[in-house]
Amino acid sequence: MGAAIDFNHDIRPILSNNCLACHGPDEKERKAKLRLDTRDGSAADTDGIRAVVAGNIDASELIYRITTDDADEKMPPADSHRHLTPKQIELLKQWVKEGGKYE
């Protein structure tokens, strides 16, 4: 990937379409106490785990969850009937490497 990631163009649609139903602003629907719609939410320490660790894909739970082969850990979960394409996964990895910035 040559060009820098643009959050609003590249990342927000992925999160909106695949993650925010369970990890968004609706406190009643939120799973695992995780908010991915805000920088503070994605960087929050929840029991020693952070979804996004700026610049570090190995420490970012988000990257682990979208790339694992463990069906119990995989996000989005199979019962959501959503999945990420390889391109979307690469965009999310690049976004985290570039600092996981929100706009």
C-alpha positions in Angstrom: 0.0 0.0 0.0 1.5 3.2 -1.1 -1.0 5.9 -0.1 -1.7 6.7 3.5 -4.9 5.4 4.9 -7.8 7.8 5.0 -10.0 7.0 8.0 -13.3 8.3 6.6 -12.8 6.8 3.2 -11.0 3.5 4.0 -11.7 2.5 7.6 -15.0 4.0 8.8 -17.1 2.1 6.2 -15.4 -1.2 7.2 -16.1 -0.6 10.9 -19.7 0.7 10.2 -20.6 -2.2 8.1 -19.0 -5.0 10.1 -18.3 -4.0 13.7 -20.3 -1.1 15.0 -23.6 -3.0 15.5 -21.9 -4.7 18.4 -19.0 -2.4 19.2 -20.5 1.0 18.6 -22.3 3.9 20.3 -25.4 1.9 21.4 -24.6 1.0 25.0 -27.5 -1.6 25.2 -26.2 -3.5 22.1 -22.4 -3.2 22.9 -20.5 -6.4 23.4 -17.4 -6.9 25.5 -17.4 -3.3 26.7 -15.7 -2.4 23.4 -16.4 0.7 21.4 -14.7 0.9 18.0 -16.5 4.1 16.9 -14.1 6.3 18.9 -10.4 6.5 19.4 -10.8 6.5 23.2 -12.9 3.4 22.9 -10.6 1.5 20.6 -7.6 2.3 22.7 -9.2 1.7 26.1 -7.6 -0.9 28.3 -10.2 -3.6 29.0 -8.8 -6.3 31.3 -5.3 -5.7 29.9 -6.4 -5.8 26.3 -6.6 -3.0 23.8 -8.4 -3.3 20.5 -6.0 -0.8 18.8 -2.5 -0.2 19.9 -1.3 2.6 17.6 1.6 1.4 15.4 1.6 -2.2 16.7 -0.5 -4.8 14.9 0.9 -7.6 17.1 -0.4 -6.0 20.3 -3.8 -4.9 18.7 -6.6 -7.3 19.6 -8.6 -6.0 16.6 -6.0 -7.4 14.3 -5.8 -10.7 16.1 -9.6 -11.1 16.1 -10.0 -10.4 12.4 -7.1 -12.7 11.4 -7.4 -15.7 13.7 -8.6 -19.1 12.5 -10.1 -19.8 15.9 -13.9 -19.8 15.2 -14.6 -18.8 18.9 -12.3 -15.8 18.6 -12.9 -14.7 15.0 -14.6 -11.3 14.3 -17.0 -10.6 12.9 -18.5 -13.8 14.3 -20.0 -16.3 11.9 -23.5 -15.9 13.2 -23.4 -12.2 12.2 -23.2 -13.3 8.5 -20.6 -10.6 7.9 -17.0 -11.1 6.9 -14.0 -9.0 6.0 -12.3 -9.3 2.6 -8.6 -9.8 2.5 -8.3 -6.2 1.2 -10.3 -4.9 4.2 -8.1 -6.8 6.6 -5.0 -5.3 4.9 -6.5 -1.8 5.2 -7.2 -2.3 8.9 -3.6 -3.6 9.5 -2.2 -0.6 7.6 -4.4 1.8 9.6 -3.1 0.4 12.9 0.5 0.5 11.6 0.0 4.2 10.7 -1.3 5.0 14.2 -5.0 4.0 14.2 -6.0 7.6 13.7 -9.7 8.6 13.7 -11.2 11.6 11.9 
